[in-house]
């Protein structure tokens, strides 16, 4: 006999021992706290409280002695429809937790501050360093949840004012990559964030019609855009508040270890470690962002690109490998959209990108999309 249950959202402070989880609960950094189907204990509840989890979904079962046909509708809570245990849905999250709302509010305010900062640069050729360093502190807070912040970046609207969003995102990602590598002390991490925020400031001197051109750039236009690191480097000479390691990080963020980058075509031995981190962060966010002159791709495609560029010698594995390992881990359990319009939960993924990529859908179907040549993940949903 099949039991039926409904899924009801409970505030954590209303939970009690013996309740059964109707979802897998993740920590802010993307790790699994409790698996779906766990029977809650006092320690489990305490763990949820300590991690700041606001609410969870709970399975509420109908009377076990009655057949399905005899269950009175009054016994089944009406919060969400009853489902059979044999067809358990992954249960797409319906609300954004308050801490995620707080992230998005802080993110929006930080972007506004950067707009003010960059407007002074564009209009008055003046860099407000006090405002700039307050933005650095905000970005460090935004990245304080670690690799889990990358998933939240995909929920932000970035199609408008791309330069400002991209600059904040690269600052966040640079802080995460630098911390994962363990290569920088606390002071250097702060400068890494600063360099991430400023890495594209030279683009303020590029004509808007060139910078956001919807189509292929001419050779002259491409050369103009590729001067933005050098433009920034020269601008920073007027500000002792911008240390040398930040200036060189910005100047070299498009250089590559194999010497294939620009504007100077320097190689690994001459490229600053901060620049190497910025190159990875810039590539990941540029690929996964919505923008007027190109389509966004899924984080899975971006991971494959960065991994391939690491193998070919463009990126330093010292920085790319720890980042990719953490990023791959935090994507497990997330919800993704496919090119056929369906949305499902990623339940397994071989980080080589060549093995199994298993998606579970709301009807209980489980599918390895690598065996379906026409299917691919288009974006991360949440």
Steps between C-alpha positions, in 0.01 A plus 500: 500500500634840403500781755426855391623823646498873442792741510462785750748777574586537871697781666802343669390633839177294466674170428499205737675160513345226287400712200622383159682736264340545159809659343878491518623800700817679391732722703580856379824373340316233302574195716229252600378548856222240504373264233141473382317231700701555819304459825573811704663484842575778747859509367374535143279794597784662692720462191241677283478785751879535519525528121230765490249294301163678519260227392489150349249277325353214703314188385162464671353153455135402479361236739706184435216252562275635225523410132562791264136497383373542856712795604286794602617821333485667840791281611724635225637851556426730208833682497633286215336212316536144629745274319572130506818380666569313176492828303683729741567839342826687553278795600625814330563774759207746498649784704833670543625481857542823690879471502493477120276808488756673719774402254304638205422825683865548593606410146263758350625772736862415419433530127341842560808613694727385218290692248557816703870425524540434128283800405755728673777333303317535170384859549768656721798263464493465878518177702325522838726263691301522823186386319703242310634335815152489651397308186790262561364426849152442357635259239694310765176460695318381187766235447508395866266204434776351286439300186124501567498868398558395138151350482347823630679699231294310244178631660597866455382705202807600301384573146497876568806691624715198424829673583398575859354157573796328336749702706326407827472135394868475411586649840286233670639217289859619541462494878358146482772373264777662702370350825464155341861511381640600840762709320422841650507648849214716631644828373564351157145361489368853551716626215380208289140614550599859418667387178192299406275803543735720296611252233278650226508866607699583187190418295348827619721662233367274223212644292171338605410411141821296481486351849144371460500440126258223404713326243860431407750776576723634226875458545525867599218465755648181641837667546326791673325269748822309567663819625273522806752333740773746396258794529422400859867450585582855390199642686606338829832687497314798643385309810739380769199321657519242220801279581733364235375142527148622415626704206691206355212264569269723296759554225556126452154350559471409129851355483530121496766263630580380146558856377185510287331790679514880471601783507866402560490122424695423818521140622464316830830608655422869443129504583400608850311237707212747546472531122485121467207487743323787325533324165307199630237709679453726197460204263248320721278802556523626141384161372215455747364857492215636294627782280389695198777376271499129571303213647562367848601137536448259786759477779565145376617630162709766672662235718586295191657807338712589803603138543599479132696827523678364806600183314623706204718717725303825503391491865704403804371176659611641834199731481258333259501147643388579861234736365361246252497225762297710744275633226418153370413382850262787571309444173385156612143532626431823311218540251585547134314580179539290185475611139171310461333727758504256793644574842647237729737439787862406434554192717832377359769647279841371400721810531701398193194605302522180297324256728154478654290811545182378666192721531189416706171654385184586695316192365763272653680430171878472522702564187868495408507787251842402368324206334263745328694678226233766450478598867720743686484717810439863407511671839494467876156579643571501873 
